[in-house]
Amino acid sequence: MKIAFPIETDQGLDSELYGHFGSAPIFAVVDADSGAFEAVDNGQHEHAHGQCQPTSGLSERGVQAVACQGMGMRAVQKLNEIGISVYLAEGPTTVGQALQEFQAGRLPLFQPGDACRHHHGCH
């Protein structure tokens, strides 16, 4: 299963999670089975509120889940509509930590009340 994590700089699994999904400069795409890591530029990280297109690029790469600290409800809905589950990675600070929490089943699915809780560097 491939999981996407929003990050600001590519430092592999040591990359710090970026506070808000849509405005993250980069997405770390990690294959949870093989450990393969790919840094994907988020060409839409500068956008008006509610105008990000989170599905572009992720579904093409086979991403099945996203783990992040903050995301708008419309983005959650768009991702869910194309079969990408969204998980709340509130405690972990790096991609590696969030991946471990995901694999252990400790990341909860994003709920409506979780939307737009963290806005580091966006809007």
C-alpha positions, 0 to 999 in steps of 0.5 A, spaced: 500 500 500 502 506 498 501 512 503 502 520 501 505 524 507 505 532 506 512 534 507 516 541 506 523 538 505 525 531 502 529 528 508 527 521 506 523 517 512 526 523 517 522 528 513 518 532 518 511 532 516 508 539 514 502 541 518 497 542 512 496 537 506 494 542 501 499 547 501 505 542 503 511 543 497 512 536 497 508 529 498 512 523 500 509 517 497 512 511 501 510 503 499 508 501 506 510 494 504 517 495 500 519 501 504 520 505 497 520 512 498 518 517 492 518 525 493 513 528 489 513 536 488 506 539 489 505 544 484 499 546 487 501 548 494 500 555 493 492 556 492 486 560 494 483 557 500 479 551 498 482 551 491 487 545 492 487 539 487 489 533 492 488 528 487 492 530 481 498 526 481 497 522 487 492 517 484 496 516 478 502 514 483 497 508 486 496 512 493 491 509 497 492 513 503 494 519 506 496 521 513 497 528 515 496 533 521 491 538 517 487 538 511 480 541 509 474 538 509 473 538 501 480 535 500 478 529 505 471 528 501 475 529 494 480 524 496 475 519 499 471 519 493 477 516 489 478 511 494 484 514 498 483 514 505 485 520 510 488 518 516 490 523 522 497 523 524 497 528 530 502 525 534 508 523 529 513 528 527 516 525 521 514 520 515 518 514 519 514 515 525 507 516 522 509 510 517 510 506 524 504 508 527 500 507 521 502 500 520 501 499 527 494 501 526 494 507 531 492 512 526 485 514 526 481 516 520 480 523 519 473 525 522 469 532 520 471 535 526 479 534 524 478 538 518 483 545 518 486 544 525 493 546 523 495 551 518 502 551 518 504 556 512 498 555 508 492 560 506 
